Amino acid sequence: MAPHAVPDVGYMNGYSNNHSTDTLASQKDDLFTVSSPDVAYTDEHIKSKYVYRTTSVTKTGNGNYVATPKETKYDFQVDRKVGRVGMMLVGWGGNNGTTVTAGIIANRRGLVWETREGKRAANYYGSVMMGSTVKLGTDESTAEEINVPFHSVLPMVHPNDLVIGGWDISGMGIADAMDRAQVLEPTLKSLVRKEMSYMKPLPSIYYPDFIAANQEDRADNVLPGKKACWQHVEQLRKDIR
């Protein structure tokens, strides 16, 4: 697992109270560097040049084809410093939203809890970014394939550093919504409940045509206004800012 920041545990109105502006993951030395005239490293950026090659085909009057190679040159620039990233969840109080939130908290704190099958520890198994690898190349001396974690290919935010927020048509707090979802083990819920009790979803737009009918009784946390009104767009923009 990549190194990550250890944020504060306080939350209010769905936003993490982590005031750190730099994560440990962004300050860590690169796992590998690329030795190429097309790649340059500075303290702030990784700059690279890439040539995309394709073939354009045209048909002549006599039915033959003419294949013309084409090249498109790109210049890429990636920041080496990973800033703070906010994750706004639509339907935060649902099964997925509460489970994702609890999972991030559990990983952030390195929690271990009891289950019917024994102790379980928080992990990011199943995450494409955190749990998978990509082939970097082949070791010239041993002919061994070298694979590196996906998240080390470029500087990117660690899930533990995400600032979590979101909307829901139900005003139920995220801790109680976690109980309603009935997904997590009771022992894990007890470990994350205090932090999640400070989290409350922002009011959501509610268009019944796009939401299952069985959700109507939960719709007590909705934005006023008519369907698809500009007022809703402005409010969502304000929430994100």
N, C-alpha and C positions, 0 to 999 in steps of 0.2 A: 504493500500500500504506500502511496506517495505521502510525503510529509504534509502536514496541514496545520493551520492555525488552531489555537485553542481559544474559542470565543467565550464571552461572558454568557451566563445562563439566563439573563433577564430578557423578557420579551414584552412588548406592548403593542396592541392593535395589529398583531400579525407580523411585526417586523423584529428581526433579531437586534439585540442591543449590543452588537459587536462593533466597537468603535475603531478596531484596527483597520488601517488602510492597506497594509501589505500582508500577504500570507507567507508562511514559511515555505510553502511550495514554490512561490515565485522567487524566493531568495536563494533557493537551492541551486547548486551547480548543475549544469546540464548533464544528463546521463551519457550523452554522446554528442559529438559535433561532426559536421560534414566537411570534409576536405575537398573542396571543389572551387574552381575559378568562378562558378556561378552562384556561390553562397558566401555571404560576408556577415560577420558578427560585430556588433557594436555593444556598448553597455546597455543601450535601450532597445535595440531591434535585431531581428534576424532578417536579412535581405537575401532574396534569391531570384534567379532568372530561370524561366521555364519556357521551353519551345513545344507547343502543341502541334503535332504533325498529323495531317489527314490527306485524303486524296479526293479531288473533285473529278467527277466523271461526266463527260458529254458524249452524246451520240451524233455521229456524222450522218450525212445524207445517204450514204450507202449501207447504213446499218452497223458500221463498226463503232467501237468506243475509243475515246481518247482519255487516258488517265493522267491527270496533272497533279503532282505533289504540291501541297500547300503547307505553309508554316505560319503560325501565329505566336508572337513572342509576348510573354507576360513578365511583369516585374511584381514580385510579392514582397510585402513588408509585414512582419509580425512583431508585436510588442513582446519583449521578454518579461516585463513586469506584469503580473496578473493582478488586475484591480478587483474591486468588490463587484459581485454579480448578484442581482436580485432574481428570485424565481417566484413569479406570481401564478398561483394555481387556480384554475377555473373549477368551481365545485370543491373548494378546499376541504369542506366538511364531509366529503364522501369517503367511500372505502379507500380509494387510491390516494387521495390527498392526505388523509390522516395517517395511512400506513407509510407513505413516503416521508412525511414529517417525523414520525416516530423513528423510522429507520435511520434518518440522518442524525437525529439526536443520539440514538444508540451508538452509532459509529463514531460520532464526535467525542463521546465520553468513553468509548471502549467498553461498553456494558456487556456483562455476562449474566444470563438468567436461567432459571430452572424450567424444564419442560418435562412432559411425560416420558420422553426418550432420553432425558439427561440434560446436562448443561449445554447451552448454546451461546456462542459469542457473536457479536455484531460483525458483519462483513458486507462487502459489496459484490458478492458472487452474483452473477447474472447481469451485472452492469457491463455494457459494451466498453465504456470508457475505462472503468476501474478494474474489470475482471478479465480482460482479454489482452492478447499480445499481437504484435505484428513482426514479420520477419525483417530484420535490419540488413542482413547480408550473411556472408560466409567467412568464417575465420580462415585466413590464408594458411596458417600454420597447422591447423588441425582438421580443416574441411568441415568443421562443425557449424551448423546453422545457428546464427545468433538472433534471438527473439527478444524484443523489449516490450515493456508495458505500453499499451495504446496511449495512455495519458502522458507518456514521456516524449512522444513524437514532436509535440509543440507545447509551448507554455499554455496551460489551461487551468481553469479554476478547479479546485478539489471540491467534491460535493459537500464535504464538511464545512466549507467556507461559504456556502450559499446563504443568502439572506432571504428567508422564506416569508411569503405573504400570500394573499389571495382573496377570492370572492366566494360567496355561497348564498343561495336563496334562503338558506336556513341560518338563523342567527345563533344557533347553538355553538358554544365554545368548542375548540378543537379537541380538548380532553374528553368532554362528554360525547362528542361526535365519534371519537375513537371507540368508546364503549358501544355506541349505537352500531358501528360497523361490524363488531364481533369478529375481527380478523386476527388480532394479536393475542399472544399468550397473556393471561392475567398477571404473571410475574413481571413480564416486560412492561406492561401498561403501568404497573405501580412504580416502576423505576423512572418513567418519562412523564408521568402525570403532572408533577409540579411545574415543569417547564411549559408543557402544553396547556396548562390551565390559564396561562397568561395570553394565550393566542385566541383571537376572535376574528372571524372572516369579515371582510368589508361587504357592504350591501351590494347585491348583484342585480344586473338586469334580469327580467323574468318575462320571457315570451313563451307562453304555454304550448304553442304550436311546435316548439323545438325541444320540449322537456316531457319526459314520461308523465302520464296522468297521475300516477301514484305519488308524485312528488308535490302535488298541489298543497297538501296539508302542511308541508314543511315551509312553504313560501312566506316567511314572516320577516325577511331581511332583504327587501327588494327596493330598487331605486324607483322613485315616482316618475311619471311621464309616460307618453304614448310609445307604442312600438316603433323602433328604429328612429327615435328622435335624436336630434343633434345634441341635446342635453346629456344623453347617455354617453355619447362619444366623448364629450368634454369631461365628464366625471371619471370615466375610465382612464383617460389621459392624466387627469389630476392624481388619481390613485397610483398610477405607475410612476409618475414623477416623485 
